[in-house]
Amino acid sequence: MSTSKARGAGLASFVGTSIEWYDFYIYGTASALVFGRLFFPEASPTAGVMASFATFWVGFLARPLGGVIFGHLGDRIGRKGTLVATLLMMGGATTLVGALPTYATAGMLAPVLLAVLRLVQGIAVGGEWGGAVLIAAEHAGPKRVLYAAFAQQGSPAGSILATGMFALVSLLPEDAFLSYGWRIPFLASAVLLAIGLVIRLKVEESPEFVKMREEREVVKLPVVEVFRTAWPLVLLGIGASGVGIASAYFTNTFILSWATTDLGIAKGTMLNVLLIVAVTQFVTQPIGAVLGQKWGAARYMLIAFTALLVCTPITFLMVGTGSPVLATLGLALSIVFGGSSYAALAGFLAEVFPARVRYTGISLSYQLCGALLGGTAPMIAQALLGWSGTIWTVVIQYILIILLTMACVAALNRRSAAAVEPAPVNA
């Protein structure tokens, strides 16, 4: 495959995932800042945040379903078509969130509709990630780890866009922000959707999938084949994705809520802190892709996780001072190691699963992790903080996730796609 086609596929992957993660992250930001007051006004402030985080989790519960649906389609009919479908679903659902009535207008119907649209978001992003990784990785040949990281760059890029949009609208007077300002980032998704579709429609189908189709190696029921032959890889893949998924929601959702409520940092100030941190991740994350390609993805990830173990207590101590400057430095310190390991994760998982079930396998691993460890992270952290009255219980939660991730990466690295039972069920 030519370098120009690999770069084109990488660009399409990056742009599409940036838009998808923008859509997903603005919901998390809004759930920390505004949804509790607008959609659950009869609850206490703490209960309102918890209820808001619960609708946030709904998206994660739906992600494995999206992984199954679009993993099936991606392994059966191709990577490209599924990516167009997921982009349409995500952009449409996000735009509609911006047009929702609030509790004051529609009563209980408002949070119900909010949860339904979050469900659609979850299904869409559940199918998006695996396809975006593969459309880049399978065009790249031996440089799979490096090019798969194009999809991973979409996460900090989406975070920059989401945080930047909310930082801008937070400059509005409080009444204006609660009335219409919070809607602007959601409605802006319609413009991003149009841009993403133009780019995605130009990318070519994955050469590895084309080869499988020509050689009649496409399986009829990829999810059945995965659980029949590769279920240990899926289980280990869930754990190996832990830090890569959970860390974003500790930072962008729980810490945002904690800092603006308990620590007294102004909303606009904290959004600017997170914007700086997201830019730091975007700039430093490619280091993990380069070193993961050179040293091996698993080896680099384990080094980065070891450093993250040391940094985690320091990060929470610095944020806990209530100083925006120290909070920025602490979160940036942590994101350098967490973000760079995330860059290597996509190529690592793509190398483990055989091509015939690769879309389904990596999607299930990543999205089940999202449901179990990612979406629950803000709720559990908030509950631990409320129960214990100390942030150290949350620090322990994060450290346990890091240790689980390290163990699963090490175990998964000892296995290979060659260990999977090879007999496919031909179409």
C-alpha positions in Angstrom: 0.0 0.0 0.0 1.4 3.4 -1.0 2.4 5.9 1.6 0.0 8.5 0.2 -3.0 6.2 0.6 -1.9 5.3 4.2 -1.6 9.0 5.0 -5.0 9.7 3.5 -6.6 6.9 5.5 -4.9 8.2 8.6 -6.2 11.7 8.0 -9.7 10.5 7.4 -9.5 8.4 10.6 -8.2 11.4 12.6 -10.8 13.9 11.3 -13.7 11.5 11.8 -12.7 10.4 15.4 -12.1 14.1 16.3 -15.7 14.9 15.4 -17.0 11.7 17.1 -15.1 12.4 20.4 -16.1 16.1 20.3 -19.7 15.0 20.3 -19.1 12.5 23.1 -17.0 14.8 25.2 -19.3 17.8 25.1 -22.0 15.6 26.7 -19.5 14.8 29.6 -18.7 18.4 30.0 -22.4 19.4 30.0 -23.2 16.6 32.5 -20.6 18.1 34.9 -21.7 21.7 34.5 -25.3 22.1 33.5 -27.4 18.9 33.0 -28.0 18.4 36.7 -29.7 21.8 37.1 -31.7 21.7 33.8 -32.8 18.1 33.7 -32.8 17.1 37.3 -33.7 20.4 39.2 -35.7 18.7 42.0 -32.7 16.8 43.2 -30.1 18.2 45.6 -27.0 19.5 43.9 -25.0 16.3 44.7 -27.9 14.0 43.7 -28.4 16.1 40.5 -24.7 15.6 39.5 -25.0 11.9 40.2 -28.2 11.7 38.1 -26.4 13.6 35.3 -23.4 11.3 35.5 -25.9 8.3 35.3 -27.2 9.5 31.9 -23.5 10.0 31.0 -23.0 6.3 31.8 -25.9 5.3 29.6 -23.7 6.1 26.6 -21.1 3.7 27.8 -23.6 0.9 28.4 -24.6 1.3 24.8 -21.1 1.2 23.4 -20.6 -2.6 23.5 -23.9 -2.9 21.6 -22.5 -0.5 19.0 -19.3 -2.6 18.9 -21.3 -5.8 18.2 -23.6 -4.2 15.6 -20.9 -2.3 13.7 -18.2 -4.9 14.3 -20.5 -7.4 12.6 -21.0 -5.0 9.7 -17.4 -4.0 9.5 -16.1 -7.6 9.4 -18.9 -8.6 7.0 -19.3 -5.8 4.5 -16.3 -3.5 5.1 -14.8 -0.8 7.3 -15.7 2.3 5.2 -19.5 2.0 5.1 -19.7 1.5 8.9 -17.7 4.6 9.5 -20.1 6.7 7.5 -23.0 5.3 9.4 -21.5 5.9 12.8 -20.7 9.5 11.9 -24.2 10.2 10.8 -25.7 8.6 14.0 -23.4 10.5 16.3 -23.8 13.9 14.6 -27.5 13.6 14.4 -28.0 12.6 18.1 -25.6 15.3 19.3 -27.4 18.0 17.3 -30.7 16.9 18.7 -29.4 17.2 22.3 -28.9 20.9 21.6 -32.6 21.2 20.7 -34.0 19.3 23.7 -36.6 20.8 26.0 -35.5 21.0 29.7 -37.3 19.7 32.7 -39.0 23.1 33.2 -40.6 22.8 29.8 -41.3 19.1 29.4 -41.1 17.6 32.8 -39.9 14.0 33.1 -39.9 13.6 29.3 -36.8 15.9 29.1 -34.4 13.5 31.0 -35.9 10.5 29.2 -35.2 12.1 25.8 -31.7 13.0 27.0 -31.0 9.4 28.0 -32.3 8.1 24.7 -30.0 10.4 22.7 -27.1 9.5 24.9 -27.9 5.9 24.1 -27.7 6.6 20.3 -24.4 8.4 20.9 -23.1 5.4 22.7 -24.0 3.0 19.9 -22.4 5.2 17.4 -19.1 5.7 19.2 -19.1 2.0 20.0 -18.8 1.2 16.3 -16.7 4.2 15.4 -13.5 3.5 17.3 -12.7 0.0 15.9 -13.4 1.0 12.3 -11.4 4.2 12.5 -8.4 2.3 14.0 -8.6 -0.3 11.3 -9.1 1.9 8.3 -5.8 3.6 9.3 -3.9 0.5 10.6 -4.8 -1.8 7.7 -3.6 0.7 5.1 -0.3 1.0 7.0 1.2 -2.5 6.7 4.2 -3.0 9.1 3.7 0.6 10.5 0.4 -0.4 12.0 1.1 0.9 15.5 2.2 4.3 14.2 -0.8 4.8 11.8 -3.4 3.4 14.2 -2.5 6.3 16.5 -4.0 8.7 13.9 -7.4 7.5 15.3 -6.2 8.0 18.8 -5.3 11.7 18.1 -9.0 12.3 17.6 -9.5 12.0 21.4 -7.4 15.0 22.5 -8.5 16.9 19.4 -12.2 16.3 20.2 -11.4 17.3 23.8 -9.8 20.5 22.7 -12.8 21.3 20.5 -15.3 20.4 23.2 -13.5 22.2 26.0 -12.8 25.2 23.9 -16.5 25.5 22.8 -17.7 25.3 26.4 -15.0 27.8 27.6 -16.4 30.3 25.0 -20.0 29.9 25.9 -19.2 30.0 29.6 -18.2 33.6 29.1 -21.9 34.4 28.7 -23.9 35.6 31.7 -25.1 32.7 33.8 -28.8 33.2 32.8 -27.8 33.2 29.1 -25.6 30.2 29.5 -28.3 28.2 31.2 -31.0 29.4 28.7 -29.2 28.9 25.3 -25.5 29.0 25.7 -25.0 25.4 26.6 -26.9 24.4 23.4 -24.4 26.0 21.0 -21.7 23.3 21.3 -24.3 20.6 20.5 -25.8 22.4 17.6 -22.4 23.1 16.1 -22.0 19.4 15.6 -24.2 19.7 12.5 -21.4 21.7 10.8 -18.7 19.3 11.8 -20.8 16.4 10.6 -20.9 17.8 7.1 -17.1 18.3 7.1 -16.5 14.7 8.3 -18.8 13.1 5.8 -17.0 14.8 2.9 -13.6 13.5 4.1 -14.8 10.0 5.0 -16.6 9.4 1.7 -13.2 9.9 -0.1 -11.3 7.2 1.7 -10.7 3.8 0.1 -11.7 0.5 1.7 -9.2 -1.3 3.8 -6.8 -3.4 1.6 -6.8 -6.3 4.2 -10.6 -6.5 4.1 -10.6 -6.4 0.3 -8.2 -9.3 0.3 -10.3 -11.3 2.7 -13.4 -10.7 0.6 -11.6 -11.8 -2.6 -10.3 -15.0 -0.8 -13.8 -15.7 0.7 -12.4 -15.5 4.3 -15.2 -13.2 5.5 -17.0 -14.9 8.5 -20.8 -15.0 8.6 -21.1 -14.2 12.4 -18.0 -12.4 13.6 -19.2 -12.0 17.2 -19.8 -15.8 17.4 -16.4 -16.4 15.9 -14.8 -14.0 18.4 -16.3 -15.7 21.4 -15.6 -19.1 20.0 -12.0 -18.6 19.2 -10.7 -15.4 20.8 -12.6 -14.8 24.1 -9.4 -14.7 26.2 -8.1 -12.0 24.0 -11.3 -10.0 24.5 -11.2 -10.3 28.3 -7.5 -9.2 28.4 -8.3 -6.5 25.9 -10.9 -5.1 28.2 -8.4 -4.7 31.0 -5.6 -3.5 28.7 -7.9 -0.6 27.6 -8.6 0.5 31.2 -6.3 3.5 31.6 -6.8 4.7 28.0 -10.5 5.0 28.6 -11.0 5.8 32.3 -8.3 8.5 32.5 -10.2 10.8 30.1 -13.4 10.7 32.3 -11.5 11.2 35.5 -10.1 14.4 34.0 -12.8 15.8 31.9 -15.8 14.9 34.0 -15.1 14.0 37.6 -12.2 16.4 38.2 -14.1 19.2 36.4 -17.1 18.6 38.7 -14.9 18.3 41.9 -12.8 21.4 41.1 -15.8 23.6 40.3 -17.9 22.5 43.3 -15.8 21.4 46.2 -12.6 23.3 45.4 -14.1 26.6 44.3 -12.3 27.0 41.0 -14.4 29.1 38.6 -16.1 27.2 35.8 -14.5 29.2 33.1 -11.1 28.9 34.7 -11.3 25.1 35.0 -12.4 24.8 31.4 -9.3 26.8 30.4 -7.2 24.4 32.6 -8.6 21.4 30.8 -8.1 23.1 27.4 -4.4 23.5 28.2 -4.2 19.9 29.3 -5.9 18.7 26.1 -3.5 20.6 24.0 -0.6 19.1 26.0 -2.0 15.7 25.3 -2.4 16.4 21.6 1.2 17.6 21.3 2.8 14.8 23.4 0.6 11.8 22.6 2.4 11.0 19.3 5.5 10.2 21.3 3.8 7.0 22.4 3.0 6.1 18.8 6.6 6.6 17.6 8.2 4.8 20.6 5.5 2.1 20.5 6.4 1.5 16.9 10.1 1.4 17.7 10.2 -0.5 21.0 7.0 -2.4 20.7 3.6 -1.2 21.9 3.3 -3.3 25.0 6.8 -2.5 26.2 6.3 1.2 25.9 2.8 1.1 27.5 4.2 -0.7 30.6 6.9 2.0 31.0 4.3 4.8 30.7 2.0 3.1 33.2 4.8 2.8 35.7 5.4 6.5 35.5 1.7 7.2 35.7 1.5 5.2 39.0 4.1 7.6 40.5 2.4 10.7 39.0 -1.2 10.0 40.1 -1.0 11.0 43.8 1.0 14.1 42.8 -1.6 15.1 40.3 -4.5 14.9 42.7 -2.5 16.7 45.4 -1.8 19.5 43.0 -5.4 19.8 41.8 -6.6 19.6 45.4 -4.7 22.9 46.3 -7.4 24.8 44.4 -4.7 26.7 42.5 -5.5 26.8 38.7 -1.8 26.9 37.9 -0.9 23.8 40.0 -4.0 22.0 38.7 -2.8 22.6 35.2 0.7 21.4 36.0 -0.5 18.3 37.8 -3.0 17.2 35.1 -0.4 17.9 32.3 2.1 15.8 34.2 -0.3 12.9 34.3 -1.6 13.3 30.7 1.9 13.0 29.2 2.2 9.4 30.3 -1.5 8.5 30.1 -1.9 10.0 26.7 1.2 8.6 25.2 0.2 5.1 26.3 -3.2 5.6 24.7 -1.5 6.4 21.4 0.1 2.9 21.4 -3.1 1.1 22.5 -4.9 1.0 19.1 -2.0 -0.6 17.2 -1.4 -3.0 20.1 -5.0 -4.3 20.0 -5.1 -4.4 16.2 -2.0 -6.6 16.2 -3.5 -9.1 18.6 -6.7 -10.0 16.8 -6.8 -11.9 13.4 -8.1 -9.9 10.5 -11.3 -11.9 10.0 -12.7 -10.8 13.4 -10.5 -7.8 14.1 -13.2 -5.1 13.9 -15.5 -7.1 16.3 -12.6 -8.1 18.6 -11.1 -4.7 19.2 -14.5 -3.0 19.4 -15.8 -5.4 22.0 -12.6 -5.1 24.1 -12.5 -1.3 24.0 -16.3 -0.7 24.3 -16.9 -3.3 27.1 -14.0 -1.5 28.9 -15.8 1.8 28.4 -19.0 0.4 30.0 -17.2 -1.3 32.9 -14.4 1.1 33.7 -14.8 4.3 31.7 -18.5 5.3 32.1 -18.5 4.2 35.8 -15.4 6.2 36.7 -17.0 9.6 37.4 -20.0 8.0 39.3 -17.8 5.7 41.4 -15.3 8.6 42.1 -18.2 10.9 43.1 -19.7 8.2 45.4 -16.3 7.5 47.0 -15.7 11.2 47.6 -19.1 11.6 49.1 -18.8 8.5 51.3 -15.3 9.1 52.6 -15.0 12.9 52.4 -11.4 12.5 51.1 -10.0 12.5 47.6 -7.6 9.7 48.5 -10.3 7.0 48.0 -10.5 8.3 44.4 -6.7 8.1 44.1 -6.8 4.5 45.2 -9.6 3.8 42.6 -7.4 5.3 39.8 -4.3 3.4 40.9 -6.2 0.1 40.9 -7.3 0.7 37.3 -3.6 1.4 36.4 -2.5 -1.9 38.0 -5.2 -3.9 36.3 -4.3 -2.3 32.9 -0.6 -3.2 33.4 -1.4 -6.8 34.2 -3.6 -7.3 31.2 -1.2 -5.6 28.8 1.6 -7.9 30.0 -0.6 -11.0 29.7 -2.0 -10.0 26.3 1.5 -9.4 25.0 2.3 -13.0 25.8 -0.4 -14.1 23.5 -0.6 -13.6 19.7 -3.2 -14.0 16.9 -1.4 -17.2 16.0 -2.7 -18.8 19.2 -6.3 -18.2 18.1 -8.0 -21.3 16.6 -7.7 -20.5 12.9 -10.7 -22.2 11.3 -13.1 -19.5 10.0 -16.6 -20.1 9.0 -16.6 -19.0 5.3 -19.5 -17.1 3.8 
